Amino acid sequence: MYQGKVDLHLHLDGSLSESVITELLERDGRTMSAEEIRDSICVPDHCTSLVEYLKRFELPTQVLQTEYAMERAAYDLVERLAKQGLVYTEIRFAPQLHTRSGMSQETALKSTINGVRQAQADYPSIRAGLLLCSMIGGDGNEETVRLAKQYIGNGVVGADLAGAEGTVPMETYADLFRGLYREQVPYTLHAGECGDPENVRKAIELGARRVGHGCGAIKSESVMALLARTQTVVEACVISNLQTKAVLDAKDHPIRPFFDRGIAVTVNTDNMSCSDTTLAREHEVIAGAMGFTDAEFIRMDENAINGAFIPEADKKELLKKLA
């Protein structure tokens, strides 16, 4: 079965390996057993909401507060993805969350860029770019957007808005993203993860070329038509959506009706560690529940590459690697 080669929706802090967390804890003079780490970062079976899901990020955020930690985590993630056979990924993180111990957002970003670049040098089979996340209800979003503008094309490929969707109206961040639009910095926005189709519509109206999750669009014929007409890429994350209860059963996930309607939907992991998943596992769950074929999975990887925030010439080279 085709296991996927492109992941556009992947959070750095939600994808830390246990070995890296153990190493970073030890550097800070702390110890936790493997079981304690798993209990801290893995979403429990009884998770009931996105807000509860997001609690699993506290330990990763604690350990990602130094230049070494950011570089090490970025290198390790790209290395693991390369060994899994991926050819392209966009890794997202919020620099503002890594300033608790005095590190600046820019220092956190530079360290992460260094880690990605070192991993790509050691594993040339994969290419990776960074997305900088502004946070819903967060401080420092203006600085994050400034860095996205400054570093676009220099390790950064775009921007994002993440966090607890629905707690603050999306229009609150309109000026931030209009500024990015004017500067031709591409962005994706988390929208529709909590079931509101209008957030998907608003994301498109705000200039998003992709939407993260997008599940709520299934509730609106007009929003699905808008997605199909604009070919806005939907970054589907099936296992994560099951855990947050955005979708209650895999067979009911909208990825199938989205695909069948001609929407540019893609397969992604969201958080490899928090959701205990890989791109291959996502494909297995989707194939088992919805009967996707290898040809259809390849088509979704083509959607991902065509929606990637990279030059057209680079997309053509990556498309040759899908088979």
CORSUL-V181155 format. One record per residue. N is the residue number from 1. SS is DSSP state (a for helix, b for strand, c for the rest). PHI is phi as a letter, one per 40 degrees, with the letter a starting at -180 (* if undefined). Layout:
n:N ss:SS phi:PHI
n:N ss:SS phi:PHI
This chain:
n:1 ss:c phi:*
n:2 ss:c phi:c
n:3 ss:c phi:b
n:4 ss:c phi:g
n:5 ss:c phi:b
n:6 ss:b phi:b
n:7 ss:b phi:b
n:8 ss:b phi:c
n:9 ss:b phi:b
n:10 ss:b phi:a
n:11 ss:b phi:c
n:12 ss:c phi:c
n:13 ss:a phi:c
n:14 ss:a phi:c
n:15 ss:a phi:b
n:16 ss:c phi:c
n:17 ss:c phi:c
n:18 ss:a phi:c
n:19 ss:a phi:c
n:20 ss:a phi:c
n:21 ss:a phi:c
n:22 ss:a phi:d
n:23 ss:a phi:c
n:24 ss:a phi:c
n:25 ss:a phi:c
n:26 ss:a phi:c
n:27 ss:a phi:c
n:28 ss:c phi:c
n:29 ss:c phi:g
n:30 ss:c phi:b
n:31 ss:c phi:b
n:32 ss:c phi:a
n:33 ss:c phi:c
n:34 ss:a phi:d
n:35 ss:a phi:c
n:36 ss:a phi:c
n:37 ss:a phi:c
n:38 ss:a phi:c
n:39 ss:a phi:c
n:40 ss:a phi:c
n:41 ss:a phi:b
n:42 ss:c phi:c
n:43 ss:c phi:c
n:44 ss:c phi:c
n:45 ss:c phi:c
n:46 ss:c phi:c
n:47 ss:c phi:d
n:48 ss:c phi:b
n:49 ss:c phi:a
n:50 ss:a phi:c
n:51 ss:a phi:d
n:52 ss:a phi:c
n:53 ss:a phi:d
n:54 ss:a phi:c
n:55 ss:a phi:c
n:56 ss:a phi:c
n:57 ss:a phi:c
n:58 ss:a phi:c
n:59 ss:a phi:c
n:60 ss:a phi:d
n:61 ss:a phi:c
n:62 ss:a phi:d
n:63 ss:a phi:c
n:64 ss:c phi:c
n:65 ss:c phi:b
n:66 ss:c phi:b
n:67 ss:a phi:c
n:68 ss:a phi:c
n:69 ss:a phi:c
n:70 ss:a phi:c
n:71 ss:a phi:c
n:72 ss:a phi:c
n:73 ss:a phi:c
n:74 ss:a phi:c
n:75 ss:a phi:c
n:76 ss:a phi:c
n:77 ss:a phi:c
n:78 ss:a phi:c
n:79 ss:a phi:d
n:80 ss:a phi:c
n:81 ss:a phi:c
n:82 ss:a phi:c
n:83 ss:a phi:c
n:84 ss:c phi:c
n:85 ss:c phi:g
n:86 ss:c phi:c
n:87 ss:c phi:b
n:88 ss:b phi:a
n:89 ss:b phi:a
n:90 ss:b phi:b
n:91 ss:b phi:b
n:92 ss:b phi:b
n:93 ss:b phi:a
n:94 ss:c phi:b
n:95 ss:a phi:d
n:96 ss:a phi:c
n:97 ss:a phi:c
n:98 ss:a phi:b
n:99 ss:c phi:b
n:100 ss:c phi:c
n:101 ss:c phi:b
n:102 ss:c phi:h
n:103 ss:c phi:c
n:104 ss:c phi:c
n:105 ss:a phi:d
n:106 ss:a phi:c
n:107 ss:a phi:c
n:108 ss:a phi:c
n:109 ss:a phi:c
n:110 ss:a phi:d
n:111 ss:a phi:c
n:112 ss:a phi:c
n:113 ss:a phi:d
n:114 ss:a phi:d
n:115 ss:a phi:c
n:116 ss:a phi:c
n:117 ss:a phi:c
n:118 ss:a phi:c
n:119 ss:a phi:c
n:120 ss:a phi:c
n:121 ss:a phi:c
n:122 ss:a phi:c
n:123 ss:c phi:b
n:124 ss:c phi:c
n:125 ss:c phi:c
n:126 ss:c phi:b
n:127 ss:b phi:b
n:128 ss:b phi:b
n:129 ss:b phi:b
n:130 ss:b phi:b
n:131 ss:b phi:b
n:132 ss:b phi:c
n:133 ss:b phi:c
n:134 ss:b phi:c
n:135 ss:b phi:b
n:136 ss:c phi:c
n:137 ss:c phi:g
n:138 ss:c phi:c
n:139 ss:c phi:c
n:140 ss:c phi:g
n:141 ss:a phi:c
n:142 ss:a phi:c
n:143 ss:a phi:c
n:144 ss:a phi:c
n:145 ss:a phi:c
n:146 ss:a phi:c
n:147 ss:a phi:c
n:148 ss:a phi:c
n:149 ss:a phi:c
n:150 ss:a phi:c
n:151 ss:a phi:b
n:152 ss:b phi:c
n:153 ss:c phi:g
n:154 ss:c phi:b
n:155 ss:c phi:h
n:156 ss:b phi:c
n:157 ss:b phi:b
n:158 ss:b phi:i
n:159 ss:b phi:b
n:160 ss:b phi:a
n:161 ss:b phi:b
n:162 ss:b phi:b
n:163 ss:c phi:h
n:164 ss:c phi:c
n:165 ss:c phi:d
n:166 ss:c phi:g
n:167 ss:c phi:c
n:168 ss:c phi:b
n:169 ss:c phi:d
n:170 ss:a phi:c
n:171 ss:a phi:c
n:172 ss:a phi:d
n:173 ss:a phi:b
n:174 ss:a phi:d
n:175 ss:a phi:c
n:176 ss:a phi:d
n:177 ss:a phi:c
n:178 ss:a phi:c
n:179 ss:a phi:c
n:180 ss:a phi:c
n:181 ss:a phi:c
n:182 ss:a phi:c
n:183 ss:c phi:c
n:184 ss:c phi:g
n:185 ss:c phi:c
n:186 ss:c phi:c
n:187 ss:b phi:a
n:188 ss:b phi:b
n:189 ss:b phi:b
n:190 ss:b phi:c
n:191 ss:b phi:a
n:192 ss:c phi:g
n:193 ss:c phi:c
n:194 ss:c phi:c
n:195 ss:c phi:g
n:196 ss:c phi:c
n:197 ss:a phi:c
n:198 ss:a phi:c
n:199 ss:a phi:c
n:200 ss:a phi:c
n:201 ss:a phi:c
n:202 ss:a phi:c
n:203 ss:a phi:c
n:204 ss:a phi:c
n:205 ss:a phi:c
n:206 ss:c phi:c
n:207 ss:c phi:g
n:208 ss:c phi:c
n:209 ss:c phi:c
n:210 ss:b phi:a
n:211 ss:b phi:b
n:212 ss:b phi:c
n:213 ss:b phi:g
n:214 ss:c phi:g
n:215 ss:a phi:d
n:216 ss:a phi:c
n:217 ss:a phi:c
n:218 ss:a phi:c
n:219 ss:a phi:c
n:220 ss:c phi:b
n:221 ss:a phi:c
n:222 ss:a phi:c
n:223 ss:a phi:c
n:224 ss:a phi:c
n:225 ss:a phi:c
n:226 ss:a phi:c
n:227 ss:a phi:d
n:228 ss:a phi:c
n:229 ss:a phi:c
n:230 ss:a phi:c
n:231 ss:c phi:f
n:232 ss:c phi:c
n:233 ss:b phi:c
n:234 ss:b phi:b
n:235 ss:b phi:c
n:236 ss:b phi:c
n:237 ss:c phi:b
n:238 ss:a phi:c
n:239 ss:a phi:c
n:240 ss:a phi:d
n:241 ss:a phi:c
n:242 ss:a phi:c
n:243 ss:a phi:c
n:244 ss:c phi:c
n:245 ss:c phi:g
n:246 ss:c phi:c
n:247 ss:c phi:b
n:248 ss:c phi:c
n:249 ss:c phi:a
n:250 ss:a phi:d
n:251 ss:a phi:c
n:252 ss:a phi:c
n:253 ss:c phi:c
n:254 ss:c phi:c
n:255 ss:a phi:d
n:256 ss:a phi:c
n:257 ss:a phi:c
n:258 ss:a phi:d
n:259 ss:a phi:d
n:260 ss:a phi:c
n:261 ss:c phi:c
n:262 ss:c phi:g
n:263 ss:c phi:c
n:264 ss:c phi:c
n:265 ss:b phi:c
n:266 ss:b phi:b
n:267 ss:b phi:b
n:268 ss:c phi:a
n:269 ss:c phi:b
n:270 ss:b phi:g
n:271 ss:c phi:a
n:272 ss:c phi:c
n:273 ss:c phi:c
n:274 ss:c phi:c
n:275 ss:c phi:c
n:276 ss:c phi:f
n:277 ss:c phi:a
n:278 ss:c phi:b
n:279 ss:a phi:c
n:280 ss:a phi:c
n:281 ss:a phi:c
n:282 ss:a phi:d
n:283 ss:a phi:c
n:284 ss:a phi:c
n:285 ss:a phi:c
n:286 ss:a phi:c
n:287 ss:a phi:c
n:288 ss:a phi:c
n:289 ss:a phi:c
n:290 ss:a phi:b
n:291 ss:c phi:g
n:292 ss:c phi:c
n:293 ss:c phi:c
n:294 ss:a phi:d
n:295 ss:a phi:c
n:296 ss:a phi:c
n:297 ss:a phi:c
n:298 ss:a phi:c
n:299 ss:a phi:c
n:300 ss:a phi:c
n:301 ss:a phi:c
n:302 ss:a phi:c
n:303 ss:a phi:d
n:304 ss:a phi:c
n:305 ss:a phi:c
n:306 ss:a phi:c
n:307 ss:a phi:c
n:308 ss:c phi:c
n:309 ss:c phi:c
n:310 ss:c phi:b
n:311 ss:c phi:c
n:312 ss:a phi:d
n:313 ss:a phi:c
n:314 ss:a phi:c
n:315 ss:a phi:c
n:316 ss:a phi:c
n:317 ss:a phi:c
n:318 ss:a phi:c
n:319 ss:a phi:c
n:320 ss:c phi:c
n:321 ss:c phi:c
n:322 ss:c phi:c
n:323 ss:c phi:a
